[in-house]
Amino acid sequence: MYTIIIPTKNRSDFLSRLLNYFADTNYMHWISIGDSSNAQHVQRIKETIKKLEHKLNITYYEYPGLCITKCAKELLQTVSTPYASFFCDDDFLVPN
């Protein structure tokens, strides 16, 4: 198993685009999101996750006020798979 770690802060449009992309490509591994966003972006991200929960394996954590690097550090503590990669919310993994 494999986990993609995605910290984000006030970039719900980018994260929503990325999650929809993973759903469209039938991504089957884990996605762990650490969110340091304000309330408006948190709400948008939660709505996207709700829409995609039947297609993706997502764990979602709120880390209010943390910078991206501290958020990523916190996310690493939650990973239970043997392998993980750090992704920015505007990165894409292109499968064959």
C-alpha positions as CSV (number, residue, x, y, z in Angstrom):
1,M,0.0,0.0,0.0
2,Y,1.0,3.6,-0.6
3,T,-0.1,7.0,0.8
4,I,0.1,10.4,-0.9
5,I,0.6,13.1,1.7
6,I,-1.0,16.5,0.7
7,P,-0.7,19.5,3.0
8,T,-2.8,22.4,1.9
9,K,-3.6,26.0,3.0
10,N,-6.3,28.1,1.4
11,R,-6.1,26.4,-2.0
12,S,-9.4,24.5,-2.1
13,D,-9.6,24.9,-5.9
14,F,-6.3,23.3,-6.5
15,L,-7.0,20.4,-4.1
16,S,-10.5,19.8,-5.5
17,R,-9.0,19.6,-9.0
18,L,-6.4,17.1,-7.8
19,L,-8.8,14.9,-6.0
20,N,-11.2,14.8,-9.0
21,Y,-8.2,13.9,-11.1
22,F,-7.4,11.0,-8.8
23,A,-11.0,9.9,-8.9
24,D,-11.0,10.0,-12.7
25,T,-7.9,7.9,-12.9
26,N,-9.3,5.3,-10.5
27,Y,-6.5,5.9,-8.0
28,M,-6.8,3.1,-5.4
29,H,-4.2,3.9,-2.7
30,W,-4.5,6.3,0.3
31,I,-4.6,10.1,0.2
32,S,-3.9,11.9,3.4
33,I,-4.8,15.5,3.5
34,G,-3.6,18.0,6.1
35,D,-5.6,21.2,6.0
36,S,-4.4,24.5,7.5
37,S,-7.0,26.6,5.7
38,N,-9.5,29.2,6.8
39,A,-13.1,28.2,7.4
40,Q,-14.2,29.0,3.8
41,H,-11.6,26.7,2.2
42,V,-12.1,24.0,4.9
43,Q,-15.8,23.9,3.9
44,R,-15.1,23.6,0.2
45,I,-12.6,20.8,0.8
46,K,-15.0,18.9,3.0
47,E,-17.7,19.1,0.3
48,T,-15.3,17.8,-2.3
49,I,-14.2,14.9,-0.1
50,K,-17.9,14.1,0.6
51,K,-18.6,13.9,-3.1
52,L,-15.6,11.6,-3.8
53,E,-15.6,9.4,-0.7
54,H,-17.1,6.5,-2.6
55,K,-14.2,6.7,-5.2
56,L,-11.2,7.5,-3.1
57,N,-9.5,6.4,0.2
58,I,-9.1,9.8,1.9
59,T,-8.1,10.6,5.4
60,Y,-8.5,14.3,6.3
61,Y,-7.0,16.2,9.2
62,E,-7.4,19.8,10.2
63,Y,-4.3,21.7,11.4
64,P,-5.5,25.3,11.8
65,G,-2.8,27.9,11.5
66,L,0.1,25.5,10.7
67,C,2.5,26.3,7.9
68,I,2.8,23.7,5.1
69,T,6.0,22.2,6.4
70,K,4.7,21.7,9.9
71,C,1.5,20.3,8.5
72,A,3.4,17.8,6.4
73,K,5.4,16.8,9.5
74,E,2.1,16.2,11.4
75,L,0.7,14.2,8.4
76,L,3.8,11.9,8.4
77,Q,2.8,10.8,11.9
78,T,-0.5,9.5,10.6
79,V,0.8,7.3,7.8
80,S,0.3,3.6,8.3
81,T,1.4,2.3,4.8
82,P,5.0,1.2,4.1
83,Y,5.5,3.8,1.4
84,A,4.5,7.4,1.1
85,S,5.1,10.5,-1.0
86,F,4.7,14.2,-0.4
87,F,2.6,16.1,-2.9
88,C,1.8,19.7,-3.2
89,D,-1.9,20.4,-3.9
90,D,-1.1,21.5,-7.4
91,D,1.0,18.4,-8.4
92,F,-0.2,15.5,-10.5
93,L,0.8,11.8,-10.5
94,V,0.3,10.5,-14.1
95,P,-0.2,6.7,-14.1
96,N,0.4,4.6,-17.2
